[in-house]
């Protein structure tokens, strides 16, 4: 292989894309249809997020070597990323092209776990069941493929709903951490699952760990922690309001004071003896009624005052406390880099046509 292509590959792995592009450009300047250089240019454009250029170079490489699996992989991923920036029918068509390109790679090498994983990546948003089936096949071929476990967890958490799917997603992310104990993306997703379940302390601790492992997650972690602090303030305010409302609903009950009813007392000078007897009976009846009323009022009041119950948080947080913002880093690791390109032994070598 060309020494310049090898050097370009090293520069690309170091993130020195300008130097890699310059080296590949020199190769293509002398051999415009060099299949390996075109394939590397497609991969380089994809890494830089230039998906349109990646598709152009992939198409040029496939015109020279239509059965090169690596180029079909790059094309599938570039079509997928380009479709995510579209909407409506254009997005549907772009995703269809991504799936078709990934299927072609699987057709060429059906026993390659990377091919199955990339096919699942193109399917997860439109057909998560098919994506999970292909990931299961990929993991049968390579049980320790962290990218496949991670993509499986993402598919179960983002594209499938229900507690069973969430438990399976958590299991997949924990398998990633078993294989790579400092995998920031898997830990970030586990933090989100902890928050989904209301375990705010564990979620916050995991988010801080993510920021330590990968500075690229710094903005996402700060956003999440700020949101959690805001919700804690809202919850504290709700507790205060609930306590105040309880106090207002249970005031101290005071006994009513019944004013005595004035009763006219007949004069001793006028009236008969019978009239005075009747007046005495009326006075006694009024007194008894007053005593009875005071006793009934006394019985209705509590013997002791009980303060209102303190606020107790509900067993599950209300929806505005459960819905936390979901921030995804610029490029998930399973899509960040296409698989390393190694030309097969029978890869055709470009030969310029003989002069006429």
HELIX and SHEET records of a PDB file:
HELIX    1   1 UNK A    3  UNK A   13  1                                  11    
HELIX    2   2 UNK A   17  UNK A   30  1                                  14    
HELIX    3   3 UNK A   35  UNK A   47  1                                  13    
HELIX    4   4 UNK A   51  UNK A   64  1                                  14    
HELIX    5   5 UNK A   69  UNK A   84  1                                  16    
HELIX    6   6 UNK A   88  UNK A  108  1                                  21    
HELIX    7   7 UNK A  113  UNK A  123  1                                  11    
HELIX    8   8 UNK A  128  UNK A  141  1                                  14    
HELIX    9   9 UNK A  146  UNK A  158  1                                  13    
HELIX   10  10 UNK A  163  UNK A  179  1                                  17    
HELIX   11  11 UNK A  184  UNK A  196  1                                  13    
HELIX   12  12 UNK A  200  UNK A  213  1                                  14    
HELIX   13  13 UNK A  215  UNK A  217  5                                   3    
HELIX   14  14 UNK A  218  UNK A  249  1                                  32    
HELIX   15  15 UNK A  273  UNK A  300  1                                  28    
HELIX   16  16 UNK A  319  UNK A  322  1                                   4    
HELIX   17  17 UNK A  333  UNK A  336  1                                   4    
END                                                                             
